[in-house]
């Protein structure tokens, strides 16, 4: 029973952070932009959702407004970078710092609780279900949101705007030659990415039935680790899209994190997150990463010879 409870927690948290990772995938892999404003937009989505919900707003509307608030915050980062010519890293830090006060102002305090209100993860459909069954139904609800975000992102990336967004990160000269303004696409990417992060923040608050002002700490580190793991997986499985790999990477990361916390205790969570991130970076570009790539290359060459 304990194992199934732990699995439901891993799946819920993994899928929530998969949405964050999809947002960071846009900035980190597509735009090659070091966006640190994620640590501020994650709690922004949570606080906007919590305030609207406690004011009587239906939860679907509150989630959409949270997404819009995240888009606006990402747009601020974009404007600071492309219009005011501030370094990309500093632009994210400025937005993240400002959002600490903005979130506190919106919340009116460090915490908001709404355990008795109806949300996606707390509704009449779940009434009467055993606790374990309730947990897995909640997993299904979150998975549906993740699937929706992934499918819509994949469809968007296939459009002309999505193609130009990818080209902005890979080959900005080509975008300029096509007569398009790369600054607009940078702002579009940052806005969309932070909108997804804020949406995940609203889901996280529904999972915990409360908002806390410190809920965004370390979000960008966790999301980057999920993206790197997911892209490494997708790189070696040709039929898998990067977005699918990112979702799987989030689940793998949270499974490893949960086991590490079980063995070492929750008091060392930040240290565990930092160590895991270092290991992911080493795996991606260090000695381990090169060894794995070499192994895959040998297997491929062996398969070609056999064929």
C-alpha atoms as one frame of an Amber mdcrd trajectory, in Angstrom:
protein
   0.000   0.000   0.000   2.859   2.384   0.867   4.451   1.697  -2.525   1.252
   2.602  -4.412   0.838   5.785  -2.359   4.407   6.795  -3.156   3.886   6.022
  -6.827   0.816   8.243  -6.981   2.798  11.092  -5.407   5.662  10.629  -7.869
   3.245  10.595 -10.802   1.350  13.674  -9.625   4.482  15.734  -8.935   6.230
  14.384 -12.023   3.367  15.379 -14.311   3.017  18.822 -12.685   6.705  19.532
 -13.220   6.457  18.060 -16.726   4.403  21.149 -17.636   7.106  23.357 -16.101
   9.699  21.421 -18.098   7.722  21.935 -21.319   7.902  25.673 -20.674  11.618
  25.599 -19.886  12.153  23.438 -22.986  10.981  26.416 -25.074  13.490  28.816
 -23.531  16.420  26.448 -22.921  16.347  24.190 -25.996  14.469  26.210 -28.604
  15.472  29.815 -27.851  18.750  29.034 -26.030  17.735  31.672 -23.470  18.728
  31.434 -19.765  15.334  32.338 -18.288  15.474  32.493 -14.483  12.097  34.229
 -14.191  10.610  30.716 -13.924  11.264  30.764 -10.161   8.885  33.719  -9.947
   6.224  32.749 -12.489   5.637  29.328 -10.905   4.356  30.857  -7.621   2.702
  33.660  -9.626   0.422  31.105 -11.265  -0.274  29.602  -7.865  -1.120  32.858
  -6.125  -3.323  34.140  -8.968  -5.237  30.857  -8.988  -5.601  30.808  -5.187
  -6.821  34.388  -4.908  -9.349  33.996  -7.728 -10.614  30.662  -6.383 -11.150
  32.003  -2.856 -12.935  35.012  -4.385 -15.505  32.669  -5.956 -14.061  32.251
  -9.443 -14.553  28.779 -11.049 -11.338  26.778 -11.117 -11.120  26.445 -14.950
 -11.278  30.226 -15.333  -8.762  30.693 -12.516  -6.340  28.322 -14.292  -6.689
  30.202 -17.577  -6.055  33.526 -15.847  -3.003  32.004 -14.149  -1.700  31.016
 -17.587  -2.312  34.553 -18.856  -0.518  36.042 -15.829   2.500  33.847 -16.549
   2.467  34.949 -20.192   2.473  38.582 -19.065   5.427  37.969 -16.736   7.349
  36.232 -19.525   6.591  39.166 -21.798   8.146  41.497 -19.210  11.353  39.448
 -19.334  11.253  39.627 -23.123  10.756  43.391 -23.169  13.628  43.908 -20.723
  15.897  41.856 -22.974  14.936  42.829 -26.520  13.665  46.389 -26.060  15.849
  47.664 -23.208  18.852  45.575 -24.345  19.429  44.042 -20.899  21.392  40.786
 -20.737  19.093  37.737 -20.944  20.262  36.261 -17.644  19.829  39.595 -15.855
  16.402  40.117 -17.425  15.172  36.876 -15.884  16.701  37.709 -12.512  15.045
  41.144 -12.513  11.624  39.674 -13.299  12.056  36.896 -10.738  13.070  39.401
  -8.038  10.170  41.726  -8.820   7.688  38.841  -8.727   8.632  38.024  -5.119
   7.008  41.304  -4.062   4.236  41.088  -6.662   3.206  37.632  -5.456   3.204
  38.763  -1.832   1.116  41.796  -2.757  -1.445  39.675  -4.626  -1.654  37.092
  -1.830  -1.829  39.623   0.986   0.213  37.216   3.124   2.620  34.271   2.930
  -0.073  31.570   2.569  -3.588  30.918   1.240  -5.552  27.750   2.013  -8.609
  26.456   0.122  -8.925  22.789   1.078 -12.737  22.964   1.171 -13.204  24.565
  -2.252 -13.861  22.753  -5.532 -10.858  22.382  -7.836  -9.707  20.009 -10.566
  -8.211  17.741  -7.895 -10.950  18.173  -5.306 -14.431  17.811  -6.762 -17.644
  15.841  -6.423 -16.433  13.115  -8.760 -13.882  12.062  -6.129 -16.362  11.952
  -3.235 -16.757   8.490  -1.764 -13.709   7.006  -3.477 -11.076   5.199  -1.348
  -8.026   7.369  -0.735  -5.771   5.319  -3.008  -8.292   5.362  -5.853  -8.740
   9.105  -5.365  -4.979   9.617  -5.718  -4.849   7.792  -9.039  -7.905   9.595
 -10.400  -6.082  12.839  -9.560  -3.072  11.482 -11.477  -5.364  10.930 -14.470
  -6.729  14.490 -14.270  -3.214  15.963 -14.193  -2.117  13.673 -17.034  -4.968
  15.007 -19.189  -3.705  18.573 -18.639  -0.142  17.483 -19.458  -1.306  15.723
 -22.632  -3.286  18.795 -23.682  -0.282  21.088 -23.149   2.058  18.732 -25.006
  -0.255  18.239 -27.992  -0.973  21.966 -28.313   2.744  22.783 -28.071   3.577
  20.181 -30.730   0.872  21.569 -33.014   2.086  25.132 -32.466   5.694  24.197
 -33.294   4.455  22.835 -36.652   2.897  26.172 -37.611   4.718  28.978 -39.419
   5.085  30.896 -36.154   6.406  27.780 -34.429   8.927  27.203 -37.224  10.143
  30.799 -36.960  10.343  30.460 -33.178  12.642  27.447 -33.556  14.647  29.234
 -36.227  15.103  32.204 -33.887  17.117  29.986 -31.574  18.895  27.927 -34.265
  19.436  30.391 -37.099  18.354  33.988 -36.341  19.992  35.246 -39.556  17.553
  33.188 -41.614  14.594  34.703 -39.756  15.943  38.179 -40.464  16.427  37.334
 -44.139  12.780  36.254 -44.291  11.851  39.779 -43.201  10.728  38.753 -39.723
  11.716  40.388 -36.432  13.491  37.890 -34.169  12.768  40.097 -31.141   9.047
  39.432 -31.523   9.616  35.683 -31.568  11.857  35.845 -28.505   9.082  37.633
 -26.633   6.518  35.133 -27.933   8.637  32.181 -26.742   9.292  33.690 -23.315
   5.617  34.540 -22.896   4.409  31.055 -23.863   7.056  29.342 -21.726   6.201
  31.280 -18.573   2.501  30.821 -19.227   3.015  27.042 -19.051   5.092  27.426
 -15.882   2.363  29.507 -14.235  -0.251  26.935 -15.269   1.838  24.274 -13.525
   1.971  26.536 -10.465  -1.824  26.616 -10.348  -1.883  22.793 -10.527   0.688
  22.535  -7.741  -1.517  24.675  -5.483  -4.489  22.437  -6.246  -2.369  19.405
  -5.371  -1.432  20.892  -1.982  -4.800  22.714  -1.536  -2.892  25.861  -0.586
  -0.495  28.536  -1.789   2.844  29.198  -0.076   5.169  32.083  -0.900   8.250
  29.831  -0.967   6.828  27.277  -3.419   8.896  28.460  -6.402  12.351  27.996
  -4.915  14.578  25.897  -7.184  11.936  25.442  -9.887  14.279  26.324 -12.746
  16.929  23.835 -11.553  14.390  20.999 -11.352  12.895  21.864 -14.741  16.306
  22.061 -16.426  17.216  18.647 -15.064  13.935  17.225 -16.422  14.554  18.815
 -19.840  18.124  17.510 -20.087  17.125  13.976 -19.060  14.201  14.026 -21.484
  16.231  15.335 -24.429  18.969  12.732 -23.853  16.290  10.007 -23.950  14.605
  11.440 -27.055  17.978  11.794 -28.805  18.529   8.031 -28.687  14.931   7.021
 -29.464  14.320   8.407 -32.924  10.553   7.988 -32.946  10.193   9.965 -29.701
   9.619  13.714 -29.806  11.572  15.982 -27.477   8.356  17.052 -25.765   7.512
  13.422 -24.978  11.043  12.902 -23.679  10.691  15.958 -21.428   7.536  14.519
 -19.829   9.275  11.170 -19.265  12.338  13.008 -17.952  10.200  14.733 -15.313
   8.838  11.381 -14.121  12.328   9.849 -13.978  13.716  12.841 -12.105  10.969
  12.770  -9.478  11.270   9.018  -9.052  15.012   9.382  -8.347  14.394  12.377
  -6.080  11.743  10.489  -4.092  14.028   7.493  -3.547  16.880   9.776  -2.472
  14.623  11.639  -0.024  13.344   8.325   1.343  16.912   7.199   2.039  18.361
  10.497   3.284  15.320  12.352   4.633  13.417  15.454   3.506  15.758  17.779
   5.436  18.309  17.335   2.654  15.938  18.068  -0.238  17.856  21.099  -1.557
  21.160  19.256  -1.382  19.664  16.247  -3.167  18.240  18.485  -5.911  21.647
  20.151  -6.388  23.511  16.831  -6.526  20.999  15.350  -8.973  21.344  18.392
 -11.207  25.138  18.057 -11.244  24.819  14.369 -12.130  22.414  15.202 -14.948
  24.830  17.791 -16.361  27.724  15.330 -16.130  25.608  12.684 -17.848  24.622
  15.089 -20.615  28.010  16.595 -21.507  30.695  15.079 -19.288  32.585  11.809
 -19.245  29.514   9.685 -18.606  27.624  11.345 -21.438  30.450  10.739 -23.915
  30.745   7.103 -22.792  27.007   6.512 -23.297  27.074   8.167 -26.729  30.079
   6.043 -27.689  28.229   2.913 -26.553  25.169   3.806 -28.618  27.421   4.495
 -31.622  29.099   1.091 -31.307  25.726  -0.662 -31.074  24.496   1.190 -34.127
  27.638   0.313 -36.129  27.335  -3.318 -35.022  23.706  -3.374 -36.169  24.659
  -1.893 -39.550  27.394  -4.506 -40.034  24.959  -7.311 -39.179  22.430  -5.941
 -41.593
